[in-house]
Structure formats: structure tokens, C-alpha cells
């Protein structure tokens, strides 16, 4: 449903957004979401010659009160996915539903309403804050757009309350971003995200630019705020240990597609997709003795270009399990019928199996042969954080 004018204040879309969702029920539903960036040639007469398939058929659900972690290598489409969900980038295709209402094609009052309910915390806590504005102006700016949230006379008090909620001195309201540390600036960004009392917050690598000790403080703050304000998070990150700490479920992306999704225990202890297993094997181990004996998975080659992804399974050019079927048939994201227990979660692999299971085809062992013409030698280590 599309809402086009400012007069549609009492529209069915906004009425649906005002309804409460029971804990554990889907609040954000994404189905076959596509975002392609056109590649053009020419100056005066531009002609499209291709497209960068940044997000190419992603489906998942975010439930009320949960944290869904999204992990994957750089360039796999995580940040683009976040921008499309926020309508900062228009979707090429697919569906995004918030509380059952389609939001990917909203405009006007409907788009304004959904942006009040879905907020974002950005990666860089400095460039996402206007250096010419005071902290009070930055956090209070959403009140200028959504005047119904805080009357003009109450805004200074509301901003000070938000500063106190995120662990900053309310007297800092007249300071500028350059007067704060990185962790404090990220707290300001979180306070700005909380200003409109949203139900969903999309965190796009919110701690990757911070020191390890500060990362822990920000993560603990996010967990505290989730319980206090009944928030749902989509948490994008490279660091698998942080994602496991904060997430209830985890989705793994590769080259614009979701390749595996499940609970934190299912993904970290019972991963069935070869790419997920490779990512987990690359996580640094603090114990030197354990580091020497652990069995790492070394992938072959580089990540293919999203402008020209491989046919069939996109991971097949780096996979030790690849067969003829992987070249021609796209694997569906579904729970494999031949697996049971915690391994029976959604995985987009024709030969999904836990690592070390019989017939899993470990690299270097007697696994399935490579697809014809594909490289099979050791290559680069996957990025994990």
C-alpha cells in the first residue's frame, strides 16, 4: 500500500504501525529482497550494460524482542541490505513488511511513520554526527520532524534524559562531537536512534571502529536498552564473537545471498554450510596451544564479482564440495531433510552437513570432487573480523 500525502495521518498503514506485536512474533518480514545497482556506458547517451547484484533474493524474519545478527565478508551486501530496509536505497524487487504492511514502496506520511519505528545506528560514530551541531541539536533533531513525540518546550529535558539513559552526563548537551571519545560518540548515535521510541533498530557495524574495551561497554549498553525499551535489533558485524554474544539468531551472507540462518547455537556449534564453517575456522583463538592444533579451512580463490556472480551456487568456485549439480542448480535456503537435531536448520547447500560428519567432504580429505574447470588449490583465508 502506498501513502502519498501529508494528509494521510490516519491511514491504515499508520494504524497498523500503532498495533503491538507479541514477543517472538515476526515484526519485520523480508521476502526475496533484491537491490541491483546499474552499470552504464557512455556520457551523453548512457546505456545499461550490466548490474552489481549487491542484494539478490534475501529472505528472513526479525521477531519482536530478538537480536538477529548478520555476518559475512566485506562486500557481501550487509550494509546495502540495511539501507534498503530503511528505504535509504530503493529496492529493485522483493518485499519488506513491517507489522504486516508493505513498506518498500511507501512515500509521504507512510514513509515518515515507518522511519519513526525503524531507526539505524551507523558504523562510524564521528562521520555520522554533524560536527557543526551540538549534542543537544543532534539528538533533538528527530523531534523537529516528528513533532508529536516531544512538544517544543519539553525537548531539552527529553534530550537530557536520553543522554542519561546511554550513560552520558546530561550537562554535555551543549558540547560538540569532537569533544567526545569514540565510545561516547557512539553512545550519542544510540541516543539519537532512541529519540523517537522505535521498535526496531538496525545496527550497521556499530562497534567495529571502537577499541575492544569500549566495544564491550557499547554491547552491554545495547543489551540493557533492549530489555528496557523492548527493542528488536538487526546487528551487522564482522566479529563473530561479538555477534554470538549479542544475537539470538544469526544469518550468514555471501555475495548478496543468505546462505545459512539459525540460532546462535545452531550456527556456531552445528554449522552445515561450507562457507559458515570456513568463517568459523578463521576466528582467532587466544590459546596458543589450541591455535597450533586446530583444523582450519583454507578457501580457494577470491570472492567473485557481484556484477558477474557464478551460475548455480555462488560459493561453488571456492567450495571443496562442489559438483556438477552446483554449477546448474541454485540451492534453496531450507532445512535439509537428511539432517536432524540442531543441524536441521536453514542452509543453502546441496550437500549440507556438519563439519567432520561422514561424507562431509573436508578439504584435503576424500570429499566430493570440484566442479569441472574450477580451481581446487588452497587460497586466501576468509575474513572473520
N, C-alpha and C positions, 0 to 999 in steps of 0.2 A: 504494500500500500504506500502511495506517495502523498506526502503533505507538502503543499507548495507555498502557503501564505502564512503571515504572522497572525491572521485572524483565527487560525485553526487551533486555538488554545485547548478546547475541549474535544479534540479529535479522538477517535477510537484508539489511535496509536498511543497517544499520551495517557489515555485512560488505562491501557494495557500496561504501560510502564509503571503506573502507580500501584499495581497489584503486587502483593508479596508472593515470593516463591518459597516453597517449603525446603528446608535444608536437605541437601542430597539430590534435589530435582534439578534438571538442566535449566540454567539461566541464560546461557549463550550456546547456540547450536550452529555449527558451521558445516555446510554440505557442499562438496565438490567446488571449493573456492578456487578461482583462477585469477592470476594477475600477470599479464604479459606486457612487457614494455616494447613498443615497436622499434625496429631497426630500419632507418631510412637512408636513401641515397639521393644525392642531388642537392642543389642550393635553392633555385627558384621553383623548380617543379620536383618536389620530394616524392619519392616512391618507396613504399614499404617493401623491404627485401627479406624481412625475417622478423623474429621477435625473441626477446630474452624472456624465457619462461621462469620467472622468479618464484611464483607460486602456481602449481599446476595440479589442481584437483585434491585439495586438502580437506579432510573431514574430521571433526572431533566435537566433543561436548565439554563445556565447562559447567560444573554443578555448583549450586549455591553453597557458599561456605567453604569450598575446597580451593586448593592451590594446584594448578596444572603447570608443570614445568615443561619447557620446550628446549631441547638441546640439539646440537648438530654443528658441523664445521662452519667456518666463515663462508658466507656466500650461498648457504643452503636455502635462504628465504625467510629466516625467522623474523628479522626486523620488518621486511616487506609485509609479512603476514600481520604483524601488529598494526602497521599503518593502514592496511586495508580494513581491519576490524574497526579502527577508529574513524574510517571514512576520510582519512588524510590522503589516501590514494584510492581512486575509484576502482572497484572490482571489474575485471574483464568478464567474469562469469561466476556462476555458483550462487549460493545462498548464505546469508548471515542473519540469524534470527535471535533477537533479544526478547525474552519472555514471550516467545511465540510469534512475534511480529517481525516481518522482514525489514531490515534496517540498511541494507547495502545500497538501496536506491532512494533513500529519504532525502528530503531537502526542506528548507524553511523551518517552521516550528517543530516538525518531527525530528529533524536532524539536531536541532538545538536541544530537544528533550533527551535524545539518546546520548548526546555528549555530556549532559549533566550526569547521567547514570553510569557512563563508562569513561574513566579517566586514565591517564598514562603518566608513568614516571620514566624519564628518559635516561639514557646511558651516561652522558657527560653532565655532571652536576654544575658545571660552570657555564658552558655554552648554551644550556637550556634555560638559563636565567638572564634577564636583561640587565647588563651592568650599569645602566643609567637609572634603574628603578630601585627604590628602597625595598627591603624585605616586606614591609607593610603593603606597598603597592603591588608587589609580585603576587603575594598570597591573596590580597584582596581584589585583584583584577577580575577573577571569575564572578565576584558579586556585582560588578558593573554590567556584566552580560546577563546574568541570572539574578535580577533584582529581587525576585521573590524569596530567595534563600536567606538574605540578611538585609533588613532595612538600612538605609544610609547611616542613620545615627548609631546603629549597633555594630558597624563593620570593624571599627578599630578594636573593640572588645572581642569580636569573633576571631580576628587575626591573632590577637594575643593569646586567646585560648588555644588556637591551633599550634602556635609556637610552643606553648606549654605541653601540649599533647605529644609532640615529636621530640621533646627533651631539650628545647632551647629556651633561653631566658626571654620572657615576654618583652623585656625592655630593649631587646635587639631590634625592635620593629622599625627603627629609623636608620639602621645600618644598611650598607650596600654589600652585594655578593662578594666583592674582592676582600672584604674584611673577615671572611669566614674560611675555615678549612674545608677540604673536600668532603669530609663526612658531614659537616654542618650544612654545607650547600645541598647535599643530597637530602638531608632532613627538611630543608626548606622546600625542595621539589616535592617531597612526600606530603608536606603540609598543604602545598598548593593543590595537589591531587585530591586531598581530603576535603577541601573547602566546600564543595558542592554536595557533600554527603553521598558519594556514588556507591553503587552496589558492586561494581566490577572495576578493578584496577589492573591495567596491563603494564607490567614492569619489564622494560626492554634493557636487559643487562644493567640493572641499577647499581651493582657493586663492582663491576669489572674495572673501574678507574680508581678504586679505593685500595688503601693498604689492607692487609689481611685482618689486623685487629679491628679496624674501622668497619670492614665488611661484616664481621660478627655482630657489631653493635647495630648496624642497619638491618641485618637479617632478623635479629631479635626484636627490633622495633616493629618491623613489618608483621611478624608473628603476633606481637602484642596487640597491634592495631586491628588485625584480622579478627581476633576474639572480641575486642571491644566494640568494633563497628560492624561486625557480621559481614565482612568483605569476602569477595571471591577474587583470587589472583590468577592471572596468567603470567608466569615467571619465566622470562627468556634469559638464558645464560650459557656460557661455555664451561664453567667449572662444575663438573659432575657431582662433586662432593657437596657443594652448596645447594645444588638442585635437589639432591637426595634429602638434605637436611630440612628443607622448607616445603617440599612438594608432597601431595597426597598421591597424585598420578603423574606420569612422565610420558611425553611424546617425543619421538626421535625423528628429526627431519633430515632428508638427504636430497639435494638437487631439486628442491621445490615440492617434494612429496613427503608425506608422513609414512615412515617405514615400520614403525612399531609404537604401540601405546599400551600402557598398563599401569598398575600400581607401582609404587617405588620398589616394593619387594619383588614383584614380577620382573621389572626391568633390570634391576641391579643384581639380583641373585639367580634369575631364571630367564635371561635374555635368549631369544630364539633367532633373531635376525643377525646375519654375519656382520653388518655394519655396526650395530649396537655392541656386539661382542668385541669388535676391534676398538671402538671408542673406550670401552671399559678397561680393556687391556693396556691402554695408553695412559691411564690415570697414574700419576706419580705415587710411589709407595714410600712412606717415611722411614721404614725399617730397612737398613742396608742389606741385612741377611736375606730378608724376604724378596728384596729387589733383585738379587742375583739369581734366585731360583724360579721366579715367576715366569709363566709362559706367555709371552707377548705375541700378539697377532700383528704382523707387518703387512700392510696392504701394498698392492702393486699399482704404480702409476699415479697420475694426478686426478683431481676431480674434473670430470668433463665439463665443457662449456654449457651453461644453461640456454644458450642460443641454439645449440645443436646437441641435445641430450641423446644418449644411446637409445636404440629401439628396445622394446620389451622392458626388462628390469633395468632401471637406470644404474644400479650398483654392479651390474654384471661385469663391467670392464675392470673391476678391482676385486672381484669376488672369487674365492677359491672353490666355490661350489657350482659355478656357472656351467650350464649345459645348453643344448640346442633349444630347449623349451624357454630358457631365459631370454633368448635372442628375439623370439617372436611373440611371446605372451607376457602381457603386463600382469604382475602378481597383484591380487586384491588384498586390501588391508582387512583381514578377517582372522578369527581364531582357527588355527589348523585343526581339522578333525582328528588327526592322528596323535595329537598331544593331549596330555591330561594334567590335572593339578594346576599349579601356578604357572606352568609353561603354556597352558591353553589360553593365551591372551592374543590380542590382535597383532599380527605380524605379516608384512607384505613380502613374503618369501615363498617360493615354490618348494623349498627344501628346509623349511623352518625346523630347527632342533636346538636343544640346549647344548652349550659347548661341552665337549667331552662325551656326549651321548653316542651310542653306537650308530655309525653311519652318518655322523655329523660332518665328516669331511674336514677335519682340522688341517690347516695349512702345513705343508711339509709331510703330511701323512698320506694315507691311501683314500683320499676324498674323491668327490666327483670330478671328472675332467673339466677343463676350461672350455668355453665356447670356441668354436673354430676361429682362428685368426686373432684371438685375444691374448695379450701378454700374460705370463704366468710367473714372472720372476718377482723377487722381493723389491719393494719400492719404498715410498715415503711412509712415515709414521702418521696416523691420523691425529688431528689437533683435538685436544681434550680440554684445554683451559688456558 
